[in-house]
Amino acid sequence: MPTPHPPLLPGGFQHIGPWQLDQQFLEPFSTAAGKRRKRLMTRFRRFLDDLTKLDLPLELWIGGSFATLNPEPDAVDLVVWASEAETERLPPKRLRLFERLLHASQAEWVKANYEVDVSLADPDSPADRDYWTKKFSADPANLHQQGIFKLLINHA
């Protein structure tokens, strides 16, 4: 296993807005090293645009190798927190979009089209919060504590 890259955020949570994505995930890298990241960011922004169309309050956690000093991460690792009660009230057209973007059966399609490795989680589940906090808070070799970037979409 290769040595993991140090994190962009050493620990804890940091709330960011969509306007801060480049600052957090592209600016720390040189132009040549950031080529892959720039492509990932372009696709990630398309994914965010499509999530925004749901008109559903969402909390996103960004982690994995994209949240490290790795100049060439494989994808943007993302957890989307969506309330089941809110999701059930979506009109049919937006519910279909929700399922296309966030249903586990669509994960390969989402990764191929957006280069986002996305998981859906329940904000009311302490078990989900615990699992994803642990998963995103350390690298696979457990060498570095890693912070988690939080992004809110469609919140008033």
N, C-alpha and C positions, 0 to 999 in steps of 0.2 A: 504494500500500500504506500503511495507517495505521501510525503510529509504534507499535512494540511497547511493551507495559507492562513496567516493571521486574519482576524476579523476586522471589518471596517468599523464596527461598534464593539468595544470590549466587553460589555455586559449590560444587562437590563433592557428596558424598552425605550425606544425613541419614536415619538410621533412625528411623522413627516407629512407634508402635503404633496400633491402631484407636481407642483412647481419645483420641488426640491429633489426630484428623482435624479436629474443629471448631476447635481451637486454631490449627492451621496454616492452614486454608483458609477459615474463616468469621470468626474473631475480628478479623482485620486490617481488616474492612470494616464500615461503618455498616449499620444495619438496612435502610435503603432500598436502598443499593448492593448489599447482600448477598442480596437476595431471590432472584435467579437462582441464586446459589451455593448457597443453602439447598436449593433444589429439586434441584440437581445432587447435593448431598451426600446427600439422602434417597434418591435413586435409586442413587447409588454404594454406599451402605450395603446396599441390597437386593442389588446385584450381589455385594458382598463376602460377604453371607450365603449366597448361592447357591454362590459359589466354596468357601466353608468346607464345604459339604455334600459336596464331592468327597473330603474327607479325604485330600488330596494336598498335600505340602509345596510351597508356591509362594512365589516372590519377586515382588513387584509394584513397578514403578517408575512414579511419578506425575510427569508433566511437562506440557509444552504450556502453553496459556494458563491452564489451571486452577491452575498453579503460579506464576502471576504476579499482579500487582496489578490485573489486568483484572477489573472488577466483574461482567462478564457474559460469561464464556467460553461457547463453543458446547457443549462437552462436557468430560468428564474424559478426558484422554489417558493411556493406560495401556499398559504392556508387562507381560505376565505371563510369567515364566520358569518353565517346567515341564519336568522331565526326561522324555525320551521313554521311558526304561526304566521309570520309575515310572508313567507314563501307560498304558503297555501292560499293566500289571498291574491296572488298574482293573476291577472287576466290570462287567458289561454296563450296568446301570442308571446307574452313575456315569460310565461312558464316554460314554453318550448325553448326559448333562448336560454333561460336559466339552466334547463336540463342539458342543453347542448354545450354550455360553457362549464358546468360544474358537476354534472353527474359522473360518477366513477366510470361508467361504461364509455364515456367520451374522452377519457384521459389521454389516450394515444392520439386521437384526432386533435385535441387541444395542444398537445406538445408538438405535433407536426406542424400545426398552423400558426401557433403563437410562440413556440419555444418556452412555454410555461408549464412547469410541473405542479399542477394545482390539486389541492385536497380541500374538501368541504368539511367544515366542523360546526358543531352546535354550540353557540355562545352560552347556552344555559347548562352545559354539561361540564361539571368540575373535572371529570375524567378526561374529556377532550382537551381542556385547558392545560391540565397537568402533562398529558402526553406530548402536546405540541410545544409547550414551554421547554420540556426536557429535550425533545428532539432538535429544536432550533437553537438551544442555548450552548451547545458544545459541538466541536467538530467530531467526525466519526472516530478518530483516534483518541478523543478526549484530551487533547493537548492544549486547546485554547478555549476559554470561556468566550462565548459569542453572544452579542446583543441581537435583539429582534427589532426590526423596523416595523412600525404600525402605520397604516394608511387607511383613512376613513373615506368611504364613498357614499354619496347620497344621504349624508347626515345633515340635518337642519342646522 
